[in-house]
Amino acid sequence: MSSTGDKVKGMANEAVGNVKQGVGKATDNDKLKAEGEVQEKKGEAQQAVGKAKDAVKKGVDKA
């Protein structure tokens, strides 16, 4: 997957995770809140992968 694709999927997962957390808190659903936290962390990791790919590409382009 491209760095942009990783970053976009990461942002989407983060957003969905935040929504799940909010709904979980509002409905007092600990399972949904936990799922949201996991999904948000997954999104953050995906974005980090995308940023790392960008950094590597920029380093290769400069060489």
C-alpha positions in Angstrom: 0.0 0.0 0.0 1.2 3.5 -0.7 2.2 5.9 2.1 -0.9 8.1 1.3 -3.2 5.0 1.4 -1.7 4.1 4.8 -2.3 7.6 6.1 -5.8 7.8 4.8 -6.8 4.4 6.3 -5.1 5.4 9.5 -7.2 8.6 9.7 -10.3 6.6 9.0 -9.6 4.0 11.7 -8.8 6.7 14.1 -12.1 8.5 13.4 -14.2 5.4 13.7 -12.3 4.5 16.9 -13.1 7.8 18.4 -16.8 7.5 17.4 -16.9 4.0 19.0 -15.4 5.3 22.2 -17.9 8.1 22.3 -20.9 5.8 21.8 -19.4 3.3 24.3 -19.1 6.1 26.9 -22.6 7.4 26.1 -24.2 4.0 26.4 -22.0 2.8 29.2 -20.8 0.0 26.9 -17.2 -0.9 28.0 -16.7 -3.4 25.2 -17.5 -0.8 22.5 -15.3 1.7 24.3 -12.4 -0.8 24.3 -12.9 -1.6 20.7 -12.8 2.1 19.9 -9.5 2.5 21.8 -8.0 -0.4 19.9 -9.1 0.8 16.5 -7.8 4.3 17.3 -4.4 2.9 18.2 -4.5 0.9 14.9 -5.2 4.1 13.0 -2.3 5.9 14.7 0.0 3.0 13.8 -1.1 3.0 10.2 -0.4 6.7 9.9 3.0 6.2 11.4 3.7 3.6 8.7 2.7 6.0 6.0 4.9 8.7 7.4 7.8 6.3 7.7 7.3 5.3 4.0 7.3 9.0 3.1 10.6 9.6 5.0 12.2 6.6 3.3 11.1 7.7 -0.1 12.4 11.3 0.5 15.7 9.8 1.7 16.0 7.7 -1.5 15.0 10.6 -3.7 17.8 12.7 -2.2 20.5 10.0 -2.7 
